[in-house]
Amino acid sequence: MTPQTKYKRILLKLSGEALMGNDAFGINRETIMQIVGQVKEIVELGVQVGIVIGGGNIFRGVSTQADNMDRATADYMGMMATVMNALALKDAFESAGVKARVQSALPMQQIAETYARPKAIQYLKEGKVVIFAGGTGNPFFTTDTAASLRGAEMNCDVMLKATNVDGVYTADPKKDPSAVRYETITFDEALSKRLKVMDATAFALCRERQLNIVVFGIAKEGALKRVVCGENEGTLVHC
Ligand code: UDP
């Protein structure tokens, strides 16, 4: 018997770093296959999955400011990095027998479809994983913001932010051993306690659209399935 899932349609935000594994940069095949395996598990439970992928493992626009590069140009390079990750992810899904499509906010018709909301929703309904590349298509934003935007547009039940830490803590668990993970926290509490869940623009959009967020660590085997089944995994940030 398949377990009842809490969510029917999710938006998963994967940072570029999530694909690096223990490497210094780029894409680690074993790591990407581990993530694909976890997504496959929930697709098989009938969950519709949209993914926004970051690009920080290849290029991060903001940091190049130090090199005096024009910020918008650097950001477009960052968005192009997300397209590279999206293609790698799609390839990995296909090798695992999972149907996936890439839609890019930056038109690149030879290699990916251009983002089109109705088509994306149709793919989700067909059980295909939709990988959203190219961020929002605009400089000065992050892929966290792209994730909240696509999550809201796709009418997702929740946004799942996969990170290196397995939730939101009372303090930085790497520095403070007494730090405790929140099982749940409201948007208002997170704001008043100045807990960093996502960047301010992304957080504000989720709050405004009442799109709850679960912050969790995807490195743990089966974590994604536990989250979508509503088990005590990660931190639920709710209205
Ligand atoms: N980026 C952008 N607009 C967007 C999304 C991303 O300009 O809507 C650029 C920005 O330079 C960012 C880079 O793409 O630094 C990679 O995205 P991000 O840092 O969010 O990736 P992650 O940290 O999730 O790997």
Residues whose N, C-alpha, C, O or C-beta is under 5 A from the ligand:
A	BS01	UDP	L14 S15 G16 E17 G54 G55 G56 N57 F59 R60 G61 V62 A74 D75 Y76 G78 M79 G134 G135 T136 G137 N138 P139 F140 F141 T142 T143 D144 A146
